[in-house]
Amino acid sequence: MKLCFMVLLPEVPLAGRKPKLPLSGVSEGAVCRALLSPQPEDRVRLCRQAILADPSLAIWVCACARQAAVRVADAESLFGWLADALHNLLAPLEQSSHDAVPLPSAQRKRLVDLLHSGLQTGALAAQIAHASLPQRADEARLAGYLSHAGAWAVWDDGREVGGEESLCAAALGFDEGPKIDALVAEASSALAAAARSPRSTKFDHKAIQADARQAAERWLQPGLEGALLPLVASAARRLRELENSFARAVEEEKLAALAEFAAGAGHEMNNPLAVISGRAQLLARHEADPERRRELALVHAQALRVHEMIADLMLFARPPQPRLETLDVASLLRQVAAETAQQLAGTRLRLTVDVENAIEVQGDRTQLAVAVRAVLDNAIEAMGESGELHISASANPGGQPAAVRIEIADTGPGFGADVRRHLFDPYFSGRSAGRGLGLGLSKCWRIISLHGGRVEVDSTPGKGSRFAIVLPVRPPIGSPAETA
């Protein structure tokens, strides 16, 4: 019999072991397309197709989710999580051999048996779910696959399975998890009864068997002798890094140009404003009519308001250089959080803080507090009357260079790529996404840039936003902060 070749997925904890589960050639193609797809909705769709058609991949994904302590309310949440985490989950493949693993005949036979069992259980569980839990058919199919997790844990050596472990639906946090597990138990009992006496069953056992047989044959189609997935995973990661690097470079160049424009325009506009303000005061001094005096006072007040706006622009364009000191990030964030908590008193907005102790950076305490507060204010405005706001910080002292990461996540409406492109522009109005006018995020970007750091943004419409302030433990030599 000709050997067939397949990719082995990165190992996961399963039934007391850490097996490398096999990936079919068909699923490999779907995963590769998901890795390379630029659209999030396409990645989710491809992940859904691959998981629902492949018991081995489904078990691997659920085991990864459980290892990461991710609880998903439904199958769609699981597909979405996988679409976001796929690059990281497959990272170990980039260091492995690019050759697919040959599958001996003995392992092939065990795979056929496992595929038949899992596919039949999943198909029947989904069929039963259509009658009692029609909105949970995908979850029931997945739970049917997961009921065989213990057997898949020893697929490669054929040992007897002792104390088989099932990744049950309830363990993943599926809504209606216990009911879904009950559907799987019913499906398993029905399949066992059909094996003893097909006539006594209420479902078309032969049709389910035939469908499982065809699916198993597709699963076992010979793959390439040189595995494609590790190469695609590596290329997708490099492409993603290049895209992020290019986007950051373009954004920094654009904001630097805006800063130069603000500096020049502010200087030119201040001169006529001074004339307007001075003449209004002079006229008001010799005006006897109270109404006309009130109008001239209004002209003067509005001229001062424009002057203050220009001063803000000038501050964005030419801010004072940071005064570096060694500061404790945890202390800084708790101080800003305490001030923000007072602002949230009496509202339905909730703020939580999760900060490691003893995280130190070289920075300007006042400026960094302004930067963090700008992101918090932006999130509060985005969420409106209710929502949750979370601040966290972590350090990677072993990284090159060593850095501190401050994350601020909100449960607001989120925003798309159209808003993301202008998020740090001065006075950009993104009110449709909950963001308002002002220089808050612009000042945040400017301050963090002066400290040799960067601001990362991750947001999806309807799913909130996450801002990450990444600061080097010590600003690099030659940065504005270092040369101040």
C-alpha positions in Angstrom: 0.0 0.0 0.0 1.3 3.4 -0.9 2.2 5.6 2.0 0.3 8.8 2.4 1.8 11.9 3.9 0.4 14.4 6.3 1.3 17.3 8.6 1.4 16.8 12.4 0.0 19.7 14.3 1.9 21.1 17.3 1.5 19.0 20.4 -1.2 19.7 22.9 -2.1 18.3 26.4 -4.7 15.6 25.9 -5.8 12.7 28.1 -2.6 12.9 30.1 -0.4 12.9 27.0 0.9 15.5 24.6 0.2 13.9 21.2 0.8 15.5 17.8 -2.5 15.2 16.1 -2.6 14.7 12.3 -3.9 17.2 9.8 -5.6 16.1 6.6 -4.5 17.5 3.2 -7.9 19.1 2.7 -7.7 20.8 6.1 -4.2 21.9 5.5 -5.4 23.7 2.4 -8.2 25.5 4.3 -5.8 26.5 7.1 -3.3 27.8 4.6 -6.0 29.9 3.0 -7.1 31.2 6.4 -3.5 32.2 7.2 -3.1 34.2 4.0 -6.6 35.7 3.9 -6.6 39.5 4.5 -10.2 39.7 5.6 -11.1 38.6 9.2 -14.6 37.3 8.1 -13.0 35.1 5.5 -10.5 33.7 8.1 -13.4 32.8 10.4 -15.4 31.2 7.5 -12.4 29.0 6.5 -11.7 28.0 10.1 -15.4 27.0 10.5 -15.3 24.9 7.4 -12.1 23.1 8.4 -13.0 22.4 12.0 -16.5 21.1 11.3 -15.2 18.7 8.6 -12.2 17.4 10.6 -12.5 15.6 14.0 -8.7 15.7 14.5 -8.4 19.5 13.9 -11.5 20.1 16.0 -10.0 18.2 19.0 -6.7 20.0 18.5 -8.3 23.5 18.4 -10.4 22.8 21.5 -7.4 21.4 23.4 -5.5 24.6 22.5 -8.4 26.7 23.7 -8.5 24.9 27.0 -4.8 25.1 27.4 -5.1 28.9 26.9 -7.9 29.0 29.5 -10.3 30.4 26.8 -13.9 29.8 27.4 -16.1 30.2 24.4 -19.9 30.6 24.6 -20.6 29.0 21.2 -19.0 27.5 18.1 -18.8 30.9 16.4 -16.7 32.3 19.3 -14.4 29.3 18.9 -14.0 29.9 15.2 -13.4 33.6 15.8 -10.8 32.9 18.4 -9.0 30.4 16.1 -9.0 32.9 13.3 -7.2 35.4 15.6 -4.8 33.0 17.3 -3.9 30.8 14.3 -0.6 32.4 13.6 0.6 32.0 17.2 -0.8 28.4 17.5 1.1 27.2 14.4 4.4 29.1 15.3 6.1 25.8 16.5 5.7 24.4 12.9 8.0 27.1 11.6 11.0 25.5 13.5 10.0 22.0 12.5 10.9 20.0 9.4 9.1 21.1 6.2 8.6 17.4 5.2 5.3 15.7 5.8 5.2 12.6 7.9 4.6 9.3 6.1 1.6 7.3 7.5 2.2 3.5 7.9 -0.7 1.2 7.1 -1.3 0.3 10.8 -1.7 4.0 11.8 -3.8 4.5 8.7 -6.2 1.8 9.8 -6.5 3.3 13.3 -7.2 6.7 11.7 -9.9 5.2 9.6 -11.6 3.7 12.7 -11.3 7.0 14.6 -12.6 9.1 11.7 -15.6 6.8 11.2 -16.4 6.9 14.9 -16.0 10.7 15.3 -17.7 11.7 12.1 -20.7 9.4 12.8 -21.0 10.7 16.4 -20.7 14.3 15.3 -23.2 13.9 12.4 -25.8 12.2 14.6 -25.4 14.6 17.5 -25.9 17.5 15.1 -29.0 15.7 13.6 -30.5 15.2 17.0 -29.7 18.8 18.0 -31.8 20.1 15.1 -34.9 18.7 16.8 -34.3 20.0 20.4 -31.5 22.6 20.2 -31.6 23.9 16.6 -29.3 26.8 17.3 -26.6 24.5 18.7 -26.1 22.0 15.8 -22.5 23.1 15.3 -21.7 22.8 19.0 -23.3 19.3 19.0 -21.2 18.2 16.1 -18.0 19.5 17.8 -19.0 17.8 21.1 -19.5 14.6 19.1 -15.9 14.8 17.9 -14.6 15.7 21.4 -16.2 12.6 22.9 -13.4 10.6 21.2 -10.6 12.8 22.4 -9.1 10.1 24.6 -8.7 7.8 21.6 -7.1 10.5 19.5 -4.6 11.0 22.3 -3.1 7.6 21.5 -3.8 7.5 17.7 -0.1 7.1 16.9 0.8 4.0 19.0 -2.5 2.2 19.4 -2.3 1.7 23.1 -5.3 0.7 25.1 -7.1 3.8 26.3 -7.5 3.8 30.1 -9.7 6.4 31.7 -10.6 8.0 28.4 -10.9 11.8 28.7 -13.5 13.8 26.8 -13.2 17.5 26.1 -16.9 18.0 26.9 -18.8 21.0 25.7 -19.4 22.2 29.2 -15.6 22.4 29.8 -15.2 24.9 27.0 -17.9 27.1 28.4 -20.5 26.5 25.6 -23.9 27.8 26.5 -26.2 24.8 27.1 -23.0 22.7 27.5 -24.6 20.0 29.7 -27.6 19.7 27.3 -25.1 19.4 24.3 -23.2 16.7 26.2 -26.5 14.9 26.8 -27.2 15.0 23.0 -23.8 13.4 22.4 -24.5 10.6 24.9 -27.8 10.0 23.1 -26.0 9.8 19.8 -23.4 7.4 21.1 -26.0 5.2 22.6 -28.0 5.2 19.3 -24.9 4.3 17.3 -24.1 1.5 19.7 -27.7 0.2 19.3 -27.5 0.4 15.6 -24.3 -1.6 15.5 -26.2 -4.4 17.4 -29.5 -4.1 15.5 -29.8 -1.6 12.7 -33.6 -2.1 12.5 -34.2 -0.9 16.0 -32.9 2.6 15.4 -34.9 5.7 14.5 -32.4 7.2 12.1 -30.8 6.3 8.8 -27.7 4.6 10.1 -26.6 3.5 6.6 -26.7 7.1 5.3 -24.6 8.4 8.2 -22.1 5.5 7.7 -21.9 6.3 4.0 -21.3 10.0 4.7 -18.6 9.2 7.3 -16.9 6.8 4.9 -16.8 9.4 2.1 -15.5 12.1 4.6 -12.8 9.7 5.8 -11.7 9.0 2.3 -11.4 12.7 1.6 -9.5 13.1 4.8 -7.0 10.3 3.9 -6.3 11.6 0.4 -2.5 11.6 -0.1 -0.9 15.0 0.7 2.3 16.5 -0.5 5.6 14.8 0.5 6.8 18.3 1.4 4.3 19.9 3.9 3.0 23.3 2.8 1.6 24.5 6.1 4.9 25.2 7.9 6.1 27.3 4.9 2.8 29.2 4.6 2.7 29.8 8.4 6.2 31.3 8.3 5.4 33.4 5.2 2.2 34.6 6.7 4.0 35.7 9.9 6.6 37.6 7.9 4.0 39.2 5.8 2.0 40.3 8.9 5.1 41.8 10.5 6.0 43.6 7.3 2.4 45.0 7.0 2.5 46.2 10.6 5.9 47.7 10.2 5.0 49.5 7.0 1.7 50.8 8.5 3.6 52.1 11.6 6.2 53.8 9.4 3.5 55.5 7.2 1.6 56.6 10.3 4.7 58.0 12.0 5.6 59.9 8.8 2.1 61.3 8.5 1.9 62.5 12.1 5.4 64.0 11.9 4.3 66.0 8.8 1.2 67.1 10.7 3.3 68.2 13.6 5.5 70.3 11.3 2.3 71.8 9.7 0.8 72.6 13.1 4.0 74.4 14.2 4.1 76.6 11.1 0.4 77.2 10.9 0.1 78.0 14.6 2.8 80.6 14.4 1.2 82.3 11.4 -2.3 82.3 12.9 -1.3 83.7 16.3 -0.4 87.1 14.7 -3.9 87.9 13.3 -5.5 86.5 16.4 -3.5 88.9 18.5 -4.7 91.8 16.4 -8.4 90.7 16.6 -8.2 90.2 20.3 -6.4 93.5 20.9 -8.9 95.5 18.8 -11.9 93.9 20.4 -10.5 94.9 23.9 -9.7 98.5 22.6 -13.2 99.0 21.2 -14.8 97.6 24.3 -12.9 100.0 26.5 -14.5 103.0 24.7 -17.9 101.5 24.1 -20.9 102.7 26.2 -23.6 100.4 24.9 -23.8 97.3 27.1 -25.0 95.0 24.3 -22.1 96.1 22.0 -19.7 95.6 24.9 -21.0 92.1 25.4 -20.5 91.3 21.7 -17.0 92.6 21.8 -16.2 90.5 24.9 -17.5 87.5 23.0 -15.1 88.2 20.1 -12.3 88.5 22.5 -13.3 85.2 24.3 -13.5 83.3 21.0 -10.1 84.6 19.9 -8.6 83.4 23.2 -10.3 80.0 22.6 -8.7 79.7 19.1 -5.4 80.7 20.7 -5.7 77.9 23.2 -6.4 75.4 20.4 -3.3 76.6 18.6 -1.3 76.3 21.8 -2.4 72.7 22.0 -1.4 72.1 18.4 2.0 73.7 19.1 2.4 71.4 22.1 1.6 68.5 19.8 4.1 69.8 17.2 6.9 70.8 19.6 6.3 69.2 23.0 8.8 69.6 25.8 11.4 66.9 25.9 10.8 64.2 28.6 12.6 64.5 31.9 13.7 61.0 32.4 13.6 59.3 35.8 13.3 55.7 36.9 9.6 55.1 37.7 7.5 52.2 38.8 4.9 51.5 36.1 2.5 49.8 38.5 2.5 52.8 40.8 1.9 55.1 37.8 -1.0 53.1 36.5 -2.7 52.7 39.9 -2.5 56.5 40.3 -4.1 57.2 36.9 -6.7 54.5 37.6 -7.6 56.0 41.0 -8.1 59.4 39.3 -10.2 57.8 36.6 -12.3 55.9 39.1 -13.4 59.2 40.7 -14.5 60.3 37.2 -16.5 57.1 36.8 -18.3 57.3 40.2 -22.0 57.2 39.8 -21.8 55.7 36.3 -22.3 52.1 35.0 -18.7 52.0 33.7 -16.4 49.6 35.5 -12.6 49.9 35.7 -10.3 47.0 36.7 -6.5 47.0 37.0 -4.1 44.0 36.7 -0.5 45.1 37.0 2.6 43.2 37.9 4.7 44.6 40.7 8.2 46.0 40.2 8.0 47.0 36.6 10.4 49.9 36.0 11.1 52.1 33.0 13.1 55.3 32.3 10.5 57.9 31.5 8.8 61.2 32.3 6.1 60.4 34.9 3.9 63.4 34.1 4.0 62.8 30.3 3.3 59.1 30.6 0.4 59.7 32.9 -1.0 62.1 30.3 -0.6 59.5 27.6 -2.3 56.7 29.6 -5.1 59.1 30.7 -5.7 60.1 27.0 -6.4 56.4 26.1 -8.6 55.9 29.1 -10.6 59.1 28.3 -11.0 57.9 24.7 -12.3 54.5 25.9 -14.7 56.1 28.3 -16.2 58.3 25.6 -16.4 55.3 23.3 -18.3 53.1 25.7 -20.9 55.8 26.6 -23.2 55.0 29.5 -22.0 51.4 30.4 -19.1 49.1 29.8 -15.9 47.6 31.2 -12.4 49.0 31.1 -9.3 47.0 31.9 -5.7 48.1 32.4 -2.9 45.6 32.5 0.9 45.8 32.3 3.6 43.2 31.8 7.4 43.2 31.2 9.6 41.1 28.9 13.0 41.7 30.5 14.5 38.9 28.4 13.4 40.5 25.1 15.6 42.5 22.8 15.2 45.2 23.6 13.7 44.9 27.1 10.2 46.5 27.0 7.1 47.1 29.1 3.6 46.6 27.6 0.7 48.6 29.0 -2.7 47.4 27.6 -6.0 49.2 27.9 -9.0 47.3 26.7 -12.6 48.5 26.5 -16.0 47.0 25.6 -17.0 49.9 23.4 -18.3 49.7 19.9 -14.9 49.3 18.3 -14.0 50.7 14.9 -12.9 49.6 11.5 -9.9 50.2 9.2 -11.4 53.6 8.0 -11.3 55.0 11.5 -8.0 53.3 12.4 -6.2 55.2 9.6 -7.0 58.5 11.2 -7.1 57.6 14.9 -4.1 59.6 15.9 -4.8 62.6 13.6 -5.3 65.9 15.6 -9.0 66.8 15.8 -10.1 63.8 13.8 -13.8 63.1 14.4 -14.8 59.5 14.6 -18.0 59.9 16.5 -19.7 57.2 14.5 -17.3 54.8 16.3 -17.7 56.5 19.6 -14.5 58.6 19.3 -14.7 62.4 19.6 -12.8 65.5 18.6 -9.6 66.5 20.4 -5.8 66.0 20.7 -5.9 63.2 23.3 -4.7 60.3 21.2 -2.5 62.6 19.2 -0.7 63.6 22.4 -0.5 60.0 23.5 1.2 59.0 20.2 3.6 62.0 20.5 4.6 61.3 24.1 5.2 57.6 23.5 7.2 58.3 20.3 9.4 60.7 22.3 10.1 57.8 24.7 11.2 55.6 21.9 8.0 53.5 22.1 5.0 52.8 20.0 1.2 52.5 20.3 -0.5 49.4 18.9 -4.2 49.3 18.2 -6.5 46.2 17.8 -10.2 46.8 17.3 -13.1 45.1 15.5 -16.5 46.8 15.0 -18.9 45.6 17.7 -16.1 43.8 19.8 -14.4 46.6 21.6 -10.9 48.0 21.3 -7.4 47.3 22.8 -4.7 49.8 22.9 -1.1 48.7 23.8 1.6 51.2 24.8 4.9 49.5 24.3 7.8 51.3 26.1 11.5 50.3 26.1 12.8 49.9 29.6 15.4 52.5 28.6 14.9 54.8 25.6 17.3 53.9 22.8 20.4 56.0 22.3 19.7 58.8 19.9 15.9 59.0 20.6 14.5 62.4 21.6 14.1 61.2 25.2 17.6 60.0 25.4 19.1 63.2 24.0 17.0 65.5 26.1 
